[in-house]
Structure formats: structure tokens, C-alpha cells
Amino acid sequence: MGQQDGVWRERWEAGRARLSPTLRALGRGLTDLILPPLAHDSVEATAQAGLTPDAWSRVVFLEDPVCDGCGAAFEFDGGPFASDRCAACIALPHRFARCRAACVYDEASRGLILKFKHGDQQQFAPLFARWLSRAAAPLIEDADAICPVPLHPTRLLGRRFNQAAEVARPLAHTARRDYLADALIRSRPTDSQGGRSARGRRINVKSAFAVTEAGARRVRGRRVLLIDDVLTTGATAEACATALLAAGARAVDLAVIARVRTARELPR
């Protein structure tokens, strides 16, 4: 088990493995009876943990047609002869080959993601993994392995878990893809990307990621699906893709929970 997942998880999984499937199911049933599953955004009890109908209706999920390069929504379907890339991706392609995002990063999704990322509410991980399993289905189908964007050990110590890893792991398990917990590492600490220009973000993460020697053996010749929480300018994903490609990856795709709308995407 990799450090990005936290030591506590290894102990938890070891304990669960000692229980028979019948006992585990019985335990879940008793827990749900005493403490019904709650909607992640509310104290309202739900049949299955998720979002309340109101919160669900406010999230802007990204549906086809979307740009194959950055995941941005197209205003309309251009038909069979239209390009699958937006003008920006045609003019300046990313280092990652393709991208998909489950939803738009706005007021509705921001609170949910920040609760997960900074509020230690890890119950959002399976929910976000389900969102990505739908939004990034073509990328998952083509992937040989799934890899989270890593945190530096100092950041991981403070946060206690890597939010990208918490989503990537169940996604890889469900899709039966190789999960690369620690193949990609953040080799030096970086400041927060918040409030930085696109150029400032690129400089901040330049050469900040590396592939371990053991990781290179698992990456070489394979198509890797990189998982992160939010796509803003793409600087972090670009830096990760550069490291993976340098280690011999055949191609790198990107899937994120949410993407920020660029100025050209905003309503006028």
C-alpha cells in the first residue's frame, strides 16, 4: 500500500479481511439501521449515501459533446465532420493526450470538493469515483493503469490523505485497472497554486514531479490515466504528464472531478 493512501488504511483493510463477507454485510446492515446513510451535503437520511436532490440538480455535469483535449463543453454537436478538439487545444495541445471532467467547478461543486479536500470528509471519494467512472468511461476503457496526482510528504502529513488517491483507488478497483499508488511522486514541495497566473502555475510546478525507479517499470509502454480533483490551467497535469512520458509511458490521459471554466467558456 502506498504512502499516498495513508498507513491507517492498510491496518483497516487488514482488519476487514479477517471478517467473512456475511459478517461484513451484517455489520453494514446494523450500522445503517442505527445510523442511516446521510446525504453528503445534508443531515437528511437517504436510501444510499449521496447528494440531496436539490444539491444534485445544482451540479453542472459535463455531457458530450466535449473537447477531447481539455474536457470543455461544446455549445452544440458539430456533426461527424467537426473536430473533436476546441480551437485552444488545436493551437496549443497539452502534454496529456485527452481529458474528461465530471462537472463544472462552480458554486455548486466547489463546496463539495473543498469539504472533501480540506474538511477531511472522505465519504465523498466513492461518490466522485462514480462520477468519473461515467464521465471518463472512454479513457478508463483505454487505460492500462490509473495514477493519482501525488502530494509532497509534508503536505500529506498535514492533510493526512491524498484526495486524488482516494478517488483513483476505488476507480481502478472497479475498472480492474492497475493502480499506481506511488509510481509518480512530488519530488519537491510547492506552494499553493491558488491565485497564481497560468505562467506562475507552470513555474511553481516545473520539475516538481518524478517517477520512481520501481514506478518506471510499471509505467513503461503503458497508457496511464492520471486522476486529480480540479483542472484550472492544466499546469499540474502537464508537469505530471511530462514526468510520466519521460519515464516511458506510451500516453497519458487526464480525468478530474471538476474543471474551471475559462474566460472564453463563460456566458457573454
ZADO-1210 file (C-alpha; in nm, 4 decimals, padded with zeros to 6 digits):
<atoms>
<atom x="00.0000" y="00.0000" z="00.0000" code="MET" pos="1"/>
<atom x="00.1466" y="00.3379" z="-00.0957" code="GLY" pos="2"/>
<atom x="00.2143" y="00.6325" z="00.1297" code="GLN" pos="3"/>
<atom x="-00.0350" y="00.8445" z="-00.0666" code="GLN" pos="4"/>
<atom x="-00.3141" y="00.6285" z="00.0779" code="ASP" pos="5"/>
<atom x="-00.2103" y="00.6633" z="00.4419" code="GLY" pos="6"/>
<atom x="-00.0855" y="00.3968" z="00.6827" code="VAL" pos="7"/>
<atom x="-00.4217" y="00.3788" z="00.8632" code="TRP" pos="8"/>
<atom x="-00.5903" y="00.2337" z="00.5545" code="ARG" pos="9"/>
<atom x="-00.3580" y="-00.0677" z="00.5431" code="GLU" pos="10"/>
<atom x="-00.4487" y="-00.1549" z="00.9027" code="ARG" pos="11"/>
<atom x="-00.8200" y="-00.1021" z="00.8365" code="TRP" pos="12"/>
<atom x="-00.8209" y="-00.3249" z="00.5276" code="GLU" pos="13"/>
<atom x="-00.6255" y="-00.5951" z="00.7140" code="ALA" pos="14"/>
<atom x="-00.8908" y="-00.5970" z="00.9870" code="GLY" pos="15"/>
<atom x="-01.1776" y="-00.6123" z="00.7381" code="ARG" pos="16"/>
<atom x="-01.0141" y="-00.9007" z="00.5523" code="ALA" pos="17"/>
<atom x="-01.0409" y="-01.1187" z="00.8648" code="ARG" pos="18"/>
<atom x="-01.4199" y="-01.0880" z="00.8627" code="LEU" pos="19"/>
<atom x="-01.6333" y="-01.3144" z="00.6461" code="SER" pos="20"/>
<atom x="-01.8496" y="-01.1487" z="00.3752" code="PRO" pos="21"/>
<atom x="-02.1609" y="-01.2446" z="00.5767" code="THR" pos="22"/>
<atom x="-02.0339" y="-01.0717" z="00.8920" code="LEU" pos="23"/>
<atom x="-01.9314" y="-00.7625" z="00.6931" code="ARG" pos="24"/>
<atom x="-02.2751" y="-00.7399" z="00.5311" code="ALA" pos="25"/>
<atom x="-02.4455" y="-00.7899" z="00.8673" code="LEU" pos="26"/>
<atom x="-02.2322" y="-00.5175" z="01.0199" code="GLY" pos="27"/>
<atom x="-02.3202" y="-00.2738" z="00.7413" code="ARG" pos="28"/>
<atom x="-02.6895" y="-00.3557" z="00.7801" code="GLY" pos="29"/>
<atom x="-02.6864" y="-00.2947" z="01.1555" code="LEU" pos="30"/>
<atom x="-02.4932" y="00.0287" z="01.1139" code="THR" pos="31"/>
<atom x="-02.7388" y="00.1561" z="00.8508" code="ASP" pos="32"/>
<atom x="-03.0305" y="00.0657" z="01.0776" code="LEU" pos="33"/>
<atom x="-02.8907" y="00.2562" z="01.3738" code="ILE" pos="34"/>
<atom x="-02.7257" y="00.5370" z="01.1771" code="LEU" pos="35"/>
<atom x="-02.8910" y="00.5661" z="00.8323" code="PRO" pos="36"/>
<atom x="-02.6619" y="00.6763" z="00.5473" code="PRO" pos="37"/>
<atom x="-02.6582" y="01.0525" z="00.5176" code="LEU" pos="38"/>
<atom x="-02.6523" y="01.2743" z="00.2160" code="ALA" pos="39"/>
<atom x="-02.3020" y="01.4194" z="00.1980" code="HIS" pos="40"/>
<atom x="-02.4335" y="01.7753" z="00.1710" code="ASP" pos="41"/>
<atom x="-02.7035" y="01.7448" z="00.4383" code="SER" pos="42"/>
<atom x="-02.8083" y="01.5648" z="00.7560" code="VAL" pos="43"/>
<atom x="-03.1053" y="01.4312" z="00.5615" code="GLU" pos="44"/>
<atom x="-03.1076" y="01.0488" z="00.5680" code="ALA" pos="45"/>
<atom x="-03.1082" y="00.8897" z="00.2226" code="THR" pos="46"/>
<atom x="-03.1531" y="00.5364" z="00.0935" code="ALA" pos="47"/>
<atom x="-02.7956" y="00.5446" z="-00.0341" code="GLN" pos="48"/>
<atom x="-02.5286" y="00.7925" z="00.0668" code="ALA" pos="49"/>
<atom x="-02.5021" y="01.0642" z="-00.1978" code="GLY" pos="50"/>
<atom x="-02.6400" y="01.4134" z="-00.2574" code="LEU" pos="51"/>
<atom x="-02.9810" y="01.5510" z="-00.1812" code="THR" pos="52"/>
<atom x="-03.1990" y="01.6107" z="-00.4904" code="PRO" pos="53"/>
<atom x="-03.1508" y="01.9867" z="-00.4539" code="ASP" pos="54"/>
<atom x="-02.7706" y="01.9633" z="-00.4455" code="ALA" pos="55"/>
<atom x="-02.7697" y="01.7150" z="-00.7336" code="TRP" pos="56"/>
<atom x="-02.9799" y="01.9469" z="-00.9505" code="SER" pos="57"/>
<atom x="-02.7379" y="02.2364" z="-00.8984" code="ARG" pos="58"/>
<atom x="-02.4218" y="02.0497" z="-01.0085" code="VAL" pos="59"/>
<atom x="-02.3449" y="02.1176" z="-01.3764" code="VAL" pos="60"/>
<atom x="-02.2372" y="01.7790" z="-01.5093" code="PHE" pos="61"/>
<atom x="-02.0415" y="01.7791" z="-01.8350" code="LEU" pos="62"/>
<atom x="-02.2063" y="01.5717" z="-02.1052" code="GLU" pos="63"/>
<atom x="-02.0994" y="01.5013" z="-02.4631" code="ASP" pos="64"/>
<atom x="-02.0096" y="01.6718" z="-02.6822" code="PRO" pos="65"/>
<atom x="-01.6931" y="01.7865" z="-02.5062" code="VAL" pos="66"/>
<atom x="-01.3447" y="01.8723" z="-02.6294" code="CYS" pos="67"/>
<atom x="-01.1325" y="01.5576" z="-02.6349" code="ASP" pos="68"/>
<atom x="-00.8257" y="01.7574" z="-02.5340" code="GLY" pos="69"/>
<atom x="-00.9416" y="01.9582" z="-02.2323" code="CYS" pos="70"/>
<atom x="-01.2907" y="01.8324" z="-02.1481" code="GLY" pos="71"/>
<atom x="-01.4601" y="02.1683" z="-02.2117" code="ALA" pos="72"/>
<atom x="-01.8212" y="02.1501" z="-02.3243" code="ALA" pos="73"/>
<atom x="-01.9026" y="02.2336" z="-02.6855" code="PHE" pos="74"/>
<atom x="-02.2077" y="02.4551" z="-02.7293" code="GLU" pos="75"/>
<atom x="-02.3517" y="02.2190" z="-02.9899" code="PHE" pos="76"/>
<atom x="-02.2737" y="01.8964" z="-03.1713" code="ASP" pos="77"/>
<atom x="-02.0928" y="01.9875" z="-03.4927" code="GLY" pos="78"/>
<atom x="-02.1686" y="01.6540" z="-03.6577" code="GLY" pos="79"/>
<atom x="-01.9435" y="01.3748" z="-03.7864" code="PRO" pos="80"/>
<atom x="-01.7041" y="01.6078" z="-03.9704" code="PHE" pos="81"/>
<atom x="-01.6431" y="01.8504" z="-03.6826" code="ALA" pos="82"/>
<atom x="-01.3127" y="01.8483" z="-03.4941" code="SER" pos="83"/>
<atom x="-01.3095" y="01.6718" z="-03.1579" code="ASP" pos="84"/>
<atom x="-01.0788" y="01.9462" z="-03.0229" code="ARG" pos="85"/>
<atom x="-01.1542" y="02.3053" z="-02.9333" code="CYS" pos="86"/>
<atom x="-00.9598" y="02.5857" z="-03.1032" code="ALA" pos="87"/>
<atom x="-00.7345" y="02.6329" z="-02.7981" code="ALA" pos="88"/>
<atom x="-00.6338" y="02.2647" z="-02.7896" code="CYS" pos="89"/>
<atom x="-00.5677" y="02.2619" z="-03.1637" code="ILE" pos="90"/>
<atom x="-00.3480" y="02.5713" z="-03.1353" code="ALA" pos="91"/>
<atom x="-00.1622" y="02.4575" z="-02.8217" code="LEU" pos="92"/>
<atom x="-00.2026" y="02.0852" z="-02.7402" code="PRO" pos="93"/>
<atom x="-00.1474" y="01.9670" z="-02.3846" code="HIS" pos="94"/>
<atom x="00.1137" y="01.7117" z="-02.2833" code="ARG" pos="95"/>
<atom x="-00.1703" y="01.4845" z="-02.1717" code="PHE" pos="96"/>
<atom x="-00.3460" y="01.3322" z="-02.4711" code="ALA" pos="97"/>
<atom x="-00.7096" y="01.3531" z="-02.3634" code="ARG" pos="98"/>
<atom x="-00.9128" y="01.4907" z="-02.0750" code="CYS" pos="99"/>
<atom x="-01.2532" y="01.4420" z="-01.9162" code="ARG" pos="100"/>
<atom x="-01.4162" y="01.6221" z="-01.6224" code="ALA" pos="101"/>
<atom x="-01.7258" y="01.5084" z="-01.4371" code="ALA" pos="102"/>
<atom x="-01.8624" y="01.8577" z="-01.3761" code="CYS" pos="103"/>
<atom x="-01.8008" y="02.2320" z="-01.3870" code="VAL" pos="104"/>
<atom x="-01.6152" y="02.3839" z="-01.0918" code="TYR" pos="105"/>
<atom x="-01.8613" y="02.6457" z="-00.9662" code="ASP" pos="106"/>
<atom x="-02.0516" y="02.7410" z="-00.6507" code="GLU" pos="107"/>
<atom x="-02.2453" y="02.4132" z="-00.6503" code="ALA" pos="108"/>
<atom x="-01.9474" y="02.1770" z="-00.6800" code="SER" pos="109"/>
<atom x="-01.6822" y="02.3896" z="-00.5079" code="ARG" pos="110"/>
<atom x="-01.8226" y="02.3390" z="-00.1589" code="GLY" pos="111"/>
<atom x="-01.8420" y="01.9631" z="-00.2022" code="LEU" pos="112"/>
<atom x="-01.4843" y="01.9375" z="-00.3305" code="ILE" pos="113"/>
<atom x="-01.3435" y="02.1651" z="-00.0595" code="LEU" pos="114"/>
<atom x="-01.5198" y="01.9633" z="00.2119" code="LYS" pos="115"/>
<atom x="-01.3520" y="01.6551" z="00.0692" code="PHE" pos="116"/>
<atom x="-01.0121" y="01.8139" z="00.0104" code="LYS" pos="117"/>
<atom x="-00.9712" y="02.0286" z="00.3218" code="HIS" pos="118"/>
<atom x="-01.2561" y="01.9213" z="00.5505" code="GLY" pos="119"/>
<atom x="-01.1413" y="01.5600" z="00.5928" code="ASP" pos="120"/>
<atom x="-01.4759" y="01.4328" z="00.4616" code="GLN" pos="121"/>
<atom x="-01.3527" y="01.1233" z="00.2832" code="GLN" pos="122"/>
<atom x="-01.7031" y="00.9884" z="00.2270" code="GLN" pos="123"/>
<atom x="-01.7040" y="01.1964" z="-00.0923" code="PHE" pos="124"/>
<atom x="-01.4354" y="00.9748" z="-00.2526" code="ALA" pos="125"/>
<atom x="-01.6625" y="00.6878" z="-00.3677" code="PRO" pos="126"/>
<atom x="-01.9190" y="00.9401" z="-00.4938" code="LEU" pos="127"/>
<atom x="-01.6611" y="01.1273" z="-00.7021" code="PHE" pos="128"/>
<atom x="-01.5186" y="00.7966" z="-00.8277" code="ALA" pos="129"/>
<atom x="-01.8661" y="00.7033" z="-00.9555" code="ARG" pos="130"/>
<atom x="-01.8936" y="01.0406" z="-01.1292" code="TRP" pos="131"/>
<atom x="-01.5613" y="00.9829" z="-01.3040" code="LEU" pos="132"/>
<atom x="-01.6443" y="00.6246" z="-01.3989" code="SER" pos="133"/>
<atom x="-01.9226" y="00.7714" z="-01.6122" code="ARG" pos="134"/>
<atom x="-01.7596" y="01.0916" z="-01.7399" code="ALA" pos="135"/>
<atom x="-01.4228" y="00.9335" z="-01.8211" code="ALA" pos="136"/>
<atom x="-01.5513" y="00.5953" z="-01.9410" code="ALA" pos="137"/>
<atom x="-01.3667" y="00.6055" z="-02.2789" code="PRO" pos="138"/>
<atom x="-01.0398" y="00.6981" z="-02.1065" code="LEU" pos="139"/>
<atom x="-01.0791" y="00.4257" z="-01.8435" code="ILE" pos="140"/>
<atom x="-01.1522" y="00.1703" z="-02.1138" code="GLU" pos="141"/>
<atom x="-00.8250" y="00.2543" z="-02.2932" code="ASP" pos="142"/>
<atom x="-00.6116" y="00.2849" z="-01.9775" code="ALA" pos="143"/>
<atom x="-00.3597" y="00.0232" z="-01.8707" code="ASP" pos="144"/>
<atom x="-00.3100" y="00.1841" z="-01.5307" code="ALA" pos="145"/>
<atom x="-00.4563" y="00.4599" z="-01.3122" code="ILE" pos="146"/>
<atom x="-00.2340" y="00.7027" z="-01.1213" code="CYS" pos="147"/>
<atom x="-00.3213" y="00.9855" z="-00.8787" code="PRO" pos="148"/>
<atom x="-00.1516" y="01.3245" z="-00.8798" code="VAL" pos="149"/>
<atom x="00.0711" y="01.2926" z="-00.5700" code="PRO" pos="150"/>
<atom x="00.1150" y="01.5208" z="-00.2706" code="LEU" pos="151"/>
<atom x="00.4538" y="01.6057" z="-00.1239" code="HIS" pos="152"/>
<atom x="00.5129" y="01.4167" z="00.2052" code="PRO" pos="153"/>
<atom x="00.4993" y="01.7402" z="00.4061" code="THR" pos="154"/>
<atom x="00.1589" y="01.8286" z="00.2575" code="ARG" pos="155"/>
<atom x="00.0410" y="01.4701" z="00.3006" code="LEU" pos="156"/>
<atom x="00.1379" y="01.4765" z="00.6681" code="LEU" pos="157"/>
<atom x="-00.0736" y="01.7852" z="00.7276" code="GLY" pos="158"/>
<atom x="-00.3762" y="01.6701" z="00.5285" code="ARG" pos="159"/>
<atom x="-00.3446" y="01.3007" z="00.6302" code="ARG" pos="160"/>
<atom x="-00.4635" y="01.1737" z="00.2914" code="PHE" pos="161"/>
<atom x="-00.4266" y="01.2464" z="-00.0781" code="ASN" pos="162"/>
<atom x="-00.7665" y="01.3373" z="-00.2207" code="GLN" pos="163"/>
<atom x="-00.6674" y="01.2297" z="-00.5738" code="ALA" pos="164"/>
<atom x="-00.5555" y="00.8885" z="-00.4443" code="ALA" pos="165"/>
<atom x="-00.8813" y="00.8400" z="-00.2540" code="GLU" pos="166"/>
<atom x="-01.0716" y="00.8764" z="-00.5837" code="VAL" pos="167"/>
<atom x="-00.8213" y="00.6923" z="-00.8059" code="ALA" pos="168"/>
<atom x="-00.8047" y="00.3795" z="-00.5913" code="ARG" pos="169"/>
<atom x="-01.1766" y="00.2809" z="-00.5987" code="PRO" pos="170"/>
<atom x="-01.1920" y="00.3825" z="-00.9640" code="LEU" pos="171"/>
<atom x="-00.9041" y="00.1480" z="-01.0500" code="ALA" pos="172"/>
<atom x="-01.0536" y="-00.1300" z="-00.8382" code="HIS" pos="173"/>
<atom x="-01.3948" y="-00.1074" z="-01.0050" code="THR" pos="174"/>
<atom x="-01.2445" y="-00.0860" z="-01.3554" code="ALA" pos="175"/>
<atom x="-00.9920" y="-00.3630" z="-01.2788" code="ARG" pos="176"/>
<atom x="-00.7011" y="-00.1472" z="-01.3827" code="ARG" pos="177"/>
<atom x="-00.3531" y="-00.1444" z="-01.2290" code="ASP" pos="178"/>
<atom x="-00.3394" y="00.1165" z="-00.9531" code="TYR" pos="179"/>
<atom x="-00.0098" y="00.3067" z="-00.9364" code="LEU" pos="180"/>
<atom x="-00.0148" y="00.4441" z="-00.5821" code="ALA" pos="181"/>
<atom x="00.3417" y="00.5743" z="-00.5623" code="ASP" pos="182"/>
<atom x="00.4867" y="00.5418" z="-00.9125" code="ALA" pos="183"/>
<atom x="00.4646" y="00.9198" z="-00.9501" code="LEU" pos="184"/>
<atom x="00.5993" y="01.1345" z="-00.6658" code="ILE" pos="185"/>
<atom x="00.6191" y="01.5046" z="-00.5906" code="ARG" pos="186"/>
<atom x="00.9944" y="01.5411" z="-00.5592" code="SER" pos="187"/>
<atom x="00.9928" y="01.8899" z="-00.4112" code="ARG" pos="188"/>
<atom x="00.7357" y="02.0886" z="-00.2121" code="PRO" pos="189"/>
<atom x="00.5410" y="02.3551" z="-00.3990" code="THR" pos="190"/>
<atom x="00.3318" y="02.6471" z="-00.2848" code="ASP" pos="191"/>
<atom x="-00.0431" y="02.6524" z="-00.3410" code="SER" pos="192"/>
<atom x="-00.1482" y="02.7168" z="-00.6998" code="GLN" pos="193"/>
<atom x="-00.4358" y="02.9372" z="-00.5828" code="GLY" pos="194"/>
<atom x="-00.4224" y="03.2984" z="-00.7017" code="GLY" pos="195"/>
<atom x="-00.1397" y="03.2393" z="-00.9496" code="ARG" pos="196"/>
<atom x="-00.1424" y="03.3248" z="-01.3184" code="SER" pos="197"/>
<atom x="-00.1129" y="03.0468" z="-01.5756" code="ALA" pos="198"/>
<atom x="00.2575" y="03.1259" z="-01.6142" code="ARG" pos="199"/>
<atom x="00.3043" y="03.1388" z="-01.2372" code="GLY" pos="200"/>
<atom x="00.1388" y="02.7987" z="-01.2012" code="ARG" pos="201"/>
<atom x="00.3694" y="02.6452" z="-01.4624" code="ARG" pos="202"/>
<atom x="00.6784" y="02.7858" z="-01.2912" code="ILE" pos="203"/>
<atom x="00.5564" y="02.6714" z="-00.9495" code="ASN" pos="204"/>
<atom x="00.5289" y="02.3036" z="-01.0525" code="VAL" pos="205"/>
<atom x="00.8133" y="02.2891" z="-01.3055" code="LYS" pos="206"/>
<atom x="01.0225" y="01.9758" z="-01.2383" code="SER" pos="207"/>
<atom x="00.8208" y="01.9137" z="-00.9209" code="ALA" pos="208"/>
<atom x="00.7239" y="01.5574" z="-01.0191" code="PHE" pos="209"/>
<atom x="00.9269" y="01.2447" z="-01.0869" code="ALA" pos="210"/>
<atom x="00.8703" y="00.8750" z="-01.1486" code="VAL" pos="211"/>
<atom x="01.0431" y="00.6336" z="-00.9117" code="THR" pos="212"/>
<atom x="01.2690" y="00.3582" z="-01.0429" code="GLU" pos="213"/>
<atom x="01.0111" y="00.0965" z="-00.9444" code="ALA" pos="214"/>
<atom x="00.7347" y="00.3123" z="-01.0895" code="GLY" pos="215"/>
<atom x="00.9125" y="00.3412" z="-01.4244" code="ALA" pos="216"/>
<atom x="00.8949" y="-00.0360" z="-01.4682" code="ARG" pos="217"/>
<atom x="00.5153" y="-00.0231" z="-01.4227" code="ARG" pos="218"/>
<atom x="00.4707" y="00.2841" z="-01.6444" code="VAL" pos="219"/>
<atom x="00.6905" y="00.1954" z="-01.9421" code="ARG" pos="220"/>
<atom x="00.4957" y="00.1280" z="-02.2611" code="GLY" pos="221"/>
<atom x="00.1568" y="00.1737" z="-02.0950" code="ARG" pos="222"/>
<atom x="-00.1291" y="00.4214" z="-02.1311" code="ARG" pos="223"/>
<atom x="-00.1733" y="00.5905" z="-01.7921" code="VAL" pos="224"/>
<atom x="-00.4876" y="00.7659" z="-01.6695" code="LEU" pos="225"/>
<atom x="-00.3948" y="01.0500" z="-01.4328" code="LEU" pos="226"/>
<atom x="-00.6517" y="01.1479" z="-01.1657" code="ILE" pos="227"/>
<atom x="-00.6827" y="01.4895" z="-00.9978" code="ASP" pos="228"/>
<atom x="-00.9553" y="01.6884" z="-00.8267" code="ASP" pos="229"/>
<atom x="-00.9749" y="02.0169" z="-01.0212" code="VAL" pos="230"/>
<atom x="-00.8409" y="02.1311" z="-01.3588" code="LEU" pos="231"/>
<atom x="-00.7680" y="02.5041" z="-01.3768" code="THR" pos="232"/>
<atom x="-00.4898" y="02.5895" z="-01.6238" code="THR" pos="233"/>
<atom x="-00.3594" y="02.2338" z="-01.6541" code="GLY" pos="234"/>
<atom x="-00.0126" y="02.3231" z="-01.5213" code="ALA" pos="235"/>
<atom x="-00.0026" y="02.0449" z="-01.2595" code="THR" pos="236"/>
<atom x="-00.1352" y="01.7818" z="-01.5008" code="ALA" pos="237"/>
<atom x="00.1144" y="01.8974" z="-01.7651" code="GLU" pos="238"/>
<atom x="00.4040" y="01.8567" z="-01.5216" code="ALA" pos="239"/>
<atom x="00.2829" y="01.5103" z="-01.4177" code="CYS" pos="240"/>
<atom x="00.2319" y="01.4006" z="-01.7782" code="ALA" pos="241"/>
<atom x="00.5801" y="01.5238" z="-01.8696" code="THR" pos="242"/>
<atom x="00.7346" y="01.3087" z="-01.5943" code="ALA" pos="243"/>
<atom x="00.5306" y="01.0004" z="-01.6892" code="LEU" pos="244"/>
<atom x="00.6132" y="01.0345" z="-02.0596" code="LEU" pos="245"/>
<atom x="00.9818" y="01.0828" z="-01.9800" code="ALA" pos="246"/>
<atom x="00.9667" y="00.7561" z="-01.7824" code="ALA" pos="247"/>
<atom x="00.8399" y="00.5747" z="-02.0917" code="GLY" pos="248"/>
<atom x="00.4606" y="00.5937" z="-02.0686" code="ALA" pos="249"/>
<atom x="00.3019" y="00.5388" z="-02.4107" code="ARG" pos="250"/>
<atom x="00.0437" y="00.8113" z="-02.3446" code="ALA" pos="251"/>
<atom x="-00.1134" y="00.9975" z="-02.0520" code="VAL" pos="252"/>
<atom x="-00.4822" y="01.0900" z="-02.0224" code="ASP" pos="253"/>
<atom x="-00.6395" y="01.3032" z="-01.7510" code="LEU" pos="254"/>
<atom x="-00.9649" y="01.2741" z="-01.5557" code="ALA" pos="255"/>
<atom x="-01.0720" y="01.5306" z="-01.2961" code="VAL" pos="256"/>
<atom x="-01.3749" y="01.5742" z="-01.0733" code="ILE" pos="257"/>
<atom x="-01.4310" y="01.9296" z="-01.1954" code="ALA" pos="258"/>
<atom x="-01.2846" y="02.1832" z="-01.4354" code="ARG" pos="259"/>
<atom x="-01.2805" y="02.5603" z="-01.4109" code="VAL" pos="260"/>
<atom x="-01.4485" y="02.7421" z="-01.6970" code="ARG" pos="261"/>
<atom x="-01.2067" y="02.9587" z="-01.8921" code="THR" pos="262"/>
<atom x="-01.2951" y="03.3145" z="-01.9965" code="ALA" pos="263"/>
<atom x="-01.3941" y="03.2006" z="-02.3449" code="ARG" pos="264"/>
<atom x="-01.6384" y="02.9457" z="-02.1977" code="GLU" pos="265"/>
<atom x="-01.8241" y="03.1903" z="-01.9729" code="LEU" pos="266"/>
<atom x="-02.1616" y="03.3247" z="-02.0897" code="PRO" pos="267"/>
<atom x="-02.1433" y="03.6656" z="-02.2508" code="ARG" pos="268"/>
</atoms>
